[in-house]
Amino acid sequence: MKKYDAVIIGFGKGGKTLAGKLAGEGKAVALIEKSDKMYGGTCINVGCIPSKSLVRSSQMTEAKGEISFEEKAELYRTAVEEKRRVTSLLRKKNFDKLNHLEAVTIYNGTASFLSNTQVNVVPADGSEAFTLEGDQIFINTGSAPFVPPIEGIEGNPQVYLSETFMDLEKLPKKLVIIGGGYIGLEFSSMYSGFGSEVTVIQNEARLIPREDEDIAAEIQKVLEEKGVKFVVGAAISGIRKEGDWSYVHYSVDGKEEDLEADAILVATGRRPNTAGLNLEAAGVELTARGGVKVDDGYKTTAPNIWAMGDVAGGLQFTYVSLDDFRIVWSSLHGGAYDANAGKRSHIPYSVFIEPSFSRVGMNEQEARGAGLDVKIAKLPAAAIPKAAVLNRTKGLLKAVIDAKTNKILGTMLFCEESYEMINIVKLAMDLDADYTVLRDQIYTHPTMSEALGDLFAV
């Protein structure tokens, strides 16, 4: 048994950053990662970085106009190779950054708790299991795709999860995506751009039900114009494979149908990855939603164990995991960082459809549901001069303002470069600025961000 000052389970954003910082203090750190293909975590390897690489390639393919499916398939194969190059490069950089530190030892294997200070490690190479002991232990195992209990998913080689789908080298002719949430919509936009015939099947009455109806409707309209088909309010009863094709059997309002596909993507969300950790042995409890129960400093119910990132049950973004690290680091050093999970707010997010959709804060339905008196501002993307220059005029911008205080309650941007613009709004909200600050700002021209001045001119 080897003893360390700190044992970190998972090579994600929070875990890897913490490992480097602790090593800088001279602490002996063990970092356990089950796969050498996951150094750096979900984002770098099977999440945001590879998908954004493919999004860019998809846009380049779409820009070529009317070319044959065979030509598109070859461009897609090249795009997958480029995606692998990018992820491999970043994975190696993440590994090298920690591996050269004398205080950090990286183990490839699967970890499970024996107690609140001891962790059993089963090496990935099949060698004999061993035990690590740590004065402090940090859980950073991320999340895993949720697979619904649909008959026929298991064992069908044409059914993929988002993590495996991006390694598919052959461009699907007919792609069915199960799930009309953010992941499903991003992949629908991406693969329709590559040239696949895409159908999204959603069990709820409309897409992305967390968003306002006008925003969701605008997103659906733009994707339909791109060629994506949608089936909503569908109950899927099973999937079967016949020859070269698979069929998704579903019913809507009692009418039964089949969707033919040579690839099916299950995009029904992700869940905290706690399987196999044996948390009970360490006295670590879970929440009702399956995440590790933590306090505002991300300490678990065990006195010397913390959890960071998706596994803690919060928002599933790599930048949130990084902020989790800041909070944990602060709690280890007397609380110098003036934030905790209870104080944190105004977390923006972006969905890289075409154009991109970004949001921060409350939407209209949430604000009215909270009984707030609100002013609503809207601006079509076609009214933005830079959008015309880019020939990217589809979309809608929307802001929710407290009518009594003039504070920004939330903003939704469905337009080109929204993923950059939303950070300006977040900063204004964090500074508790009146909406008039964005209205009266002097912006460079022509830019997409200057549209904020027009949006907030209410």
TAGI-V676741 format. One record per residue. N is the residue number from 1. RES is the residue in one small letter. PHI is phi in degrees with one decimal (NA if undefined). D_LAST is the distance of its C-alpha to the last C-alpha in Angstrom with 1 decimal. Layout:
# TAGI-V676741
N&RES&PHI&D_LAST, N&RES&PHI&D_LAST
This chain:
# TAGI-V676741
1&m&NA&65.8, 2&k&-104.5&63.7, 3&k&-110.5&61.7, 4&y&-132.5&58.4, 5&d&-67.1&56.2, 6&a&-142.0&53.3, 7&v&-116.8&53.2, 8&i&-114.8&50.0, 9&i&-102.7&49.8, 10&g&115.0&47.5, 11&f&-99.3&46.5, 12&g&-83.5&42.7, 13&k&-58.1&40.1, 14&g&-67.0&40.6, 15&g&-65.1&44.4, 16&k&-67.3&45.1, 17&t&-67.4&43.0, 18&l&-64.4&44.7, 19&a&-58.4&48.1, 20&g&-65.2&47.7, 21&k&-68.2&46.6, 22&l&-64.8&49.4, 23&a&-61.9&51.9, 24&g&-63.8&50.7, 25&e&-90.6&51.9, 26&g&86.2&55.3, 27&k&-79.8&54.8, 28&a&-82.2&56.7, 29&v&-123.7&54.2, 30&a&-107.0&54.9, 31&l&-117.9&52.2, 32&i&-106.2&53.0, 33&e&-133.8&51.4, 34&k&-69.5&52.9, 35&s&-134.7&52.4, 36&d&-74.4&52.8, 37&k&-94.8&50.2, 38&m&-122.0&47.5, 39&y&-59.8&47.7, 40&g&101.9&44.1, 41&g&94.4&43.0, 42&t&-59.9&41.1, 43&c&-56.3&38.2, 44&i&-70.0&40.6, 45&n&-99.2&43.2, 46&v&-135.5&41.9, 47&g&-125.3&38.1, 48&c&-66.4&35.2, 49&i&-68.9&37.3, 50&p&-62.1&39.6, 51&s&-67.6&36.9, 52&k&-72.6&34.7, 53&s&-62.6&37.8, 54&l&-70.2&38.3, 55&v&-59.7&34.7, 56&r&-61.7&35.1, 57&s&-64.9&38.5, 58&s&-62.7&37.1, 59&q&-64.5&34.5, 60&m&-67.8&37.3, 61&t&-65.5&39.5, 62&e&-62.3&36.9, 63&a&-66.9&36.4, 64&k&-76.0&40.1, 65&g&76.8&39.6, 66&e&-79.4&42.5, 67&i&-124.6&45.2, 68&s&-70.9&47.6, 69&f&-61.7&47.2, 70&e&-63.1&50.1, 71&e&-66.5&48.4, 72&k&-64.2&45.2, 73&a&-62.1&47.4, 74&e&-70.5&49.0, 75&l&-63.9&45.7, 76&y&-64.9&44.7, 77&r&-59.5&48.0, 78&t&-64.4&47.3, 79&a&-64.1&43.8, 80&v&-64.7&45.4, 81&e&-62.2&47.9, 82&e&-65.2&45.1, 83&k&-58.6&43.3, 84&r&-65.4&46.6, 85&r&-62.2&47.2, 86&v&-64.4&43.8, 87&t&-66.5&44.3, 88&s&-63.0&47.9, 89&l&-61.8&47.1, 90&l&-69.3&44.5, 91&r&-62.6&46.8, 92&k&-65.0&49.6, 93&k&-61.1&47.6, 94&n&-64.6&46.5, 95&f&-65.0&50.2, 96&d&-62.3&51.6, 97&k&-60.2&49.3, 98&l&-97.9&50.8, 99&n&-64.4&54.2, 100&h&-80.4&55.3, 101&l&-81.2&54.7, 102&e&-62.4&58.1, 103&a&-81.1&56.5, 104&v&-109.6&54.8, 105&t&-115.2&56.8, 106&i&-99.9&55.2, 107&y&-115.4&56.7, 108&n&-94.2&56.3, 109&g&174.3&56.7, 110&t&-101.1&55.5, 111&a&-102.6&55.1, 112&s&-148.4&55.8, 113&f&-76.3&56.3, 114&l&-102.0&59.8, 115&s&-160.9&58.7, 116&n&-77.8&55.9, 117&t&-124.8&57.6, 118&q&-123.1&59.2, 119&v&-127.6&57.8, 120&n&-87.0&60.0, 121&v&-122.6&59.3, 122&v&-100.4&60.6, 123&p&-60.5&60.7, 124&a&-67.1&59.2, 125&d&-84.8&62.5, 126&g&85.2&64.4, 127&s&-73.9&66.4, 128&e&-66.5&67.3, 129&a&-66.5&64.6, 130&f&-145.2&64.3, 131&t&-117.0&62.7, 132&l&-114.9&60.3, 133&e&-116.7&59.9, 134&g&-136.5&56.9, 135&d&-65.2&56.2, 136&q&-129.4&52.5, 137&i&-128.8&51.2, 138&f&-126.5&47.7, 139&i&-99.1&46.6, 140&n&-142.7&44.2, 141&t&-91.3&45.2, 142&g&71.4&41.8, 143&s&-132.4&41.2, 144&a&-134.6&43.0, 145&p&-59.2&42.0, 146&f&-87.6&42.3, 147&v&-109.3&44.8, 148&p&-68.9&44.7, 149&p&-79.5&48.1, 150&i&-101.9&48.3, 151&e&-61.3&51.9, 152&g&101.3&52.7, 153&i&-69.9&50.3, 154&e&-63.6&53.0, 155&g&85.7&55.4, 156&n&-87.6&53.7, 157&p&-69.7&53.5, 158&q&-97.3&50.7, 159&v&-104.2&48.3, 160&y&-129.1&46.3, 161&l&-100.1&43.9, 162&s&-58.1&41.1, 163&e&-69.1&43.3, 164&t&-93.1&46.2, 165&f&-64.0&44.4, 166&m&-73.0&43.3, 167&d&-101.2&47.0, 168&l&-69.3&47.8, 169&e&-85.0&49.3, 170&k&-97.5&49.6, 171&l&-65.5&46.5, 172&p&-66.2&46.3, 173&k&-77.7&46.6, 174&k&-127.2&45.1, 175&l&-110.8&43.0, 176&v&-108.4&42.0, 177&i&-110.7&39.4, 178&i&-90.8&39.7, 179&g&122.6&36.4, 180&g&-105.2&32.8, 181&g&-93.6&31.2, 182&y&-65.2&29.8, 183&i&-64.6&33.3, 184&g&-61.0&34.3, 185&l&-68.2&31.3, 186&e&-62.8&31.7, 187&f&-70.3&35.3, 188&s&-64.7&34.7, 189&s&-65.5&32.5, 190&m&-62.0&35.1, 191&y&-78.4&38.2, 192&s&-67.9&37.0, 193&g&-64.9&36.3, 194&f&-71.3&39.9, 195&g&122.8&41.2, 196&s&-75.2&41.9, 197&e&-86.3&41.4, 198&v&-111.6&39.1, 199&t&-125.8&38.7, 200&v&-103.4&36.6, 201&i&-115.8&38.0, 202&q&-124.1&36.0, 203&n&-78.3&37.4, 204&e&-86.5&34.2, 205&a&-70.7&32.5, 206&r&-151.4&29.7, 207&l&-73.4&28.9, 208&i&24.9&27.4, 209&p&-63.5&27.0, 210&r&-71.6&25.2, 211&e&-96.4&22.0, 212&d&-59.2&19.7, 213&e&-62.2&21.4, 214&d&-68.2&18.9, 215&i&-68.9&19.2, 216&a&-61.6&22.9, 217&a&-66.5&23.4, 218&e&-66.7&21.7, 219&i&-63.1&23.9, 220&q&-62.3&26.9, 221&k&-60.4&26.3, 222&v&-65.2&26.2, 223&l&-69.2&29.3, 224&e&-65.6&31.1, 225&e&-63.1&30.6, 226&k&-81.5&32.2, 227&g&112.3&35.1, 228&v&-75.4&34.7, 229&k&-103.8&35.9, 230&f&-128.7&34.8, 231&v&-124.2&36.9, 232&v&-113.6&35.1, 233&g&65.6&36.7, 234&a&-99.5&39.9, 235&a&-104.9&42.8, 236&i&-87.0&44.8, 237&s&-102.8&48.5, 238&g&172.1&50.0, 239&i&-130.0&50.5, 240&r&-132.1&53.8, 241&k&-111.0&55.1, 242&e&-134.4&57.4, 243&g&65.6&58.7, 244&d&-84.8&56.1, 245&w&-124.5&53.2, 246&s&-118.4&51.6, 247&y&-131.0&50.2, 248&v&-95.4&47.4, 249&h&-95.9&48.4, 250&y&-147.0&45.6, 251&s&-135.1&44.9, 252&v&-130.3&41.9, 253&d&53.3&42.5, 254&g&84.9&46.2, 255&k&-93.1&46.5, 256&e&-96.5&48.0, 257&e&-142.4&47.4, 258&d&-122.2&48.2, 259&l&-110.3&46.1, 260&e&-88.7&48.3, 261&a&-154.2&47.6, 262&d&-100.9&49.4, 263&a&-154.6&46.9, 264&i&-126.5&45.0, 265&l&-105.6&42.4, 266&v&-91.4&41.9, 267&a&-125.0&38.4, 268&t&-111.2&38.1, 269&g&96.7&36.8, 270&r&-129.7&38.6, 271&r&-128.7&40.4, 272&p&-53.6&41.5, 273&n&-92.7&44.8, 274&t&-113.4&47.4, 275&a&-59.9&50.2, 276&g&81.5&53.5, 277&l&-76.3&52.6, 278&n&55.2&54.8, 279&l&-62.8&52.3, 280&e&-59.8&54.5, 281&a&-65.5&57.2, 282&a&-98.9&55.0, 283&g&77.0&53.6, 284&v&-97.0&50.1, 285&e&-95.8&48.2, 286&l&-107.8&45.6, 287&t&-82.4&42.5, 288&a&-63.9&42.4, 289&r&-92.9&40.2, 290&g&92.8&42.9, 291&g&-88.0&41.5, 292&v&-70.5&43.5, 293&k&-73.2&42.8, 294&v&-132.5&41.6, 295&d&-91.1&40.4, 296&d&-67.2&37.5, 297&g&-100.4&39.7, 298&y&68.2&40.6, 299&k&-83.2&44.2, 300&t&-82.9&45.8, 301&t&-75.7&48.2, 302&a&-95.6&50.9, 303&p&-65.0&51.2, 304&n&-119.1&51.5, 305&i&-125.8&49.3, 306&w&-118.9&45.6, 307&a&-135.0&43.4, 308&m&-135.3&40.5, 309&g&78.6&38.2, 310&d&-56.1&38.1, 311&v&-64.7&41.3, 312&a&-81.4&39.7, 313&g&85.9&37.6, 314&g&-91.0&34.1, 315&l&-64.0&31.6, 316&q&-95.3&33.6, 317&f&-133.3&32.4, 318&t&-64.5&34.6, 319&y&-73.7&32.1, 320&v&-72.7&32.2, 321&s&-60.5&36.0, 322&l&-63.6&35.9, 323&d&-69.7&33.9, 324&d&-57.3&36.5, 325&f&-58.0&39.1, 326&r&-58.9&37.5, 327&i&-67.5&37.6, 328&v&-62.2&41.2, 329&w&-59.6&42.2, 330&s&-63.6&40.8, 331&s&-67.2&42.6, 332&l&-77.3&45.8, 333&h&-125.8&45.4, 334&g&83.9&44.6, 335&g&76.6&40.9, 336&a&-69.9&39.8, 337&y&-78.3&36.6, 338&d&-82.8&33.9, 339&a&-162.6&32.7, 340&n&-154.8&34.1, 341&a&-62.4&33.4, 342&g&-75.0&32.3, 343&k&-85.7&29.7, 344&r&-64.5&28.3, 345&s&-151.8&24.8, 346&h&56.7&21.9, 347&i&-87.9&24.3, 348&p&-81.4&22.7, 349&y&-147.8&24.6, 350&s&-133.0&24.9, 351&v&-119.2&26.7, 352&f&-91.1&28.3, 353&i&-80.9&28.2, 354&e&-121.5&27.5, 355&p&-76.7&24.7, 356&s&-75.4&24.2, 357&f&-117.6&22.1, 358&s&-135.2&20.8, 359&r&-147.5&19.3, 360&v&-143.6&19.0, 361&g&80.2&18.6, 362&m&-80.1&18.1, 363&n&-96.5&16.9, 364&e&-64.6&15.7, 365&q&-64.7&19.3, 366&e&-71.1&20.3, 367&a&-65.7&17.6, 368&r&-68.1&18.3, 369&g&-64.3&22.0, 370&a&-85.0&21.9, 371&g&79.8&20.8, 372&l&-85.0&17.5, 373&d&-87.0&14.8, 374&v&-123.2&11.7, 375&k&-108.0&8.1, 376&i&-112.8&8.3, 377&a&-116.0&6.5, 378&k&-134.4&9.2, 379&l&-147.3&10.7, 380&p&-70.6&14.4, 381&a&-60.8&16.6, 382&a&-63.5&18.3, 383&a&-84.1&15.5, 384&i&-92.8&16.4, 385&p&-56.0&19.3, 386&k&-65.7&21.2, 387&a&-63.3&21.2, 388&a&-66.3&23.0, 389&v&-60.6&25.4, 390&l&-79.8&26.2, 391&n&57.4&26.5, 392&r&-130.0&24.5, 393&t&-102.5&21.8, 394&k&-83.1&21.9, 395&g&125.1&19.4, 396&l&-150.6&15.9, 397&l&-110.8&13.3, 398&k&-146.1&11.5, 399&a&-130.7&10.0, 400&v&-117.0&10.7, 401&i&-123.2&9.5, 402&d&-72.2&11.9, 403&a&-66.9&10.6, 404&k&-88.1&13.7, 405&t&-109.1&13.9, 406&n&67.3&10.5, 407&k&-84.1&12.6, 408&i&-80.9&12.1, 409&l&-89.3&14.4, 410&g&-177.5&14.7, 411&t&-145.3&13.8, 412&m&-124.5&15.8, 413&l&-122.2&16.5, 414&f&-110.4&19.0, 415&c&-165.0&19.7, 416&e&-58.6&22.3, 417&e&63.0&22.7, 418&s&-61.4&20.3, 419&y&-65.0&23.1, 420&e&-90.1&22.6, 421&m&-61.3&18.8, 422&i&-63.4&18.7, 423&n&-69.0&20.8, 424&i&-66.8&18.2, 425&v&-64.9&15.8, 426&k&-58.0&18.9, 427&l&-61.9&19.9, 428&a&-62.1&16.7, 429&m&-68.2&17.2, 430&d&-63.0&20.9, 431&l&-85.8&20.3, 432&d&57.5&18.2, 433&a&-79.4&15.5, 434&d&-66.3&12.2, 435&y&-60.8&9.2, 436&t&-65.1&8.9, 437&v&-63.2&12.3, 438&l&-73.7&11.3, 439&r&-62.2&8.5, 440&d&-100.0&11.4, 441&q&-63.0&14.2, 442&i&-95.3&16.8, 443&y&-106.4&17.7, 444&t&-69.2&20.9, 445&h&-138.3&20.9, 446&p&-89.4&21.4, 447&t&-139.4&20.4, 448&m&-70.1&18.6, 449&s&-65.9&17.0, 450&e&-66.1&15.1, 451&a&-63.0&13.0, 452&l&-62.5&11.3, 453&g&-62.0&9.8, 454&d&-74.6&8.4, 455&l&-59.7&7.5, 456&f&-90.5&5.5, 457&a&-84.4&3.8, 458&v&-116.2&0.0
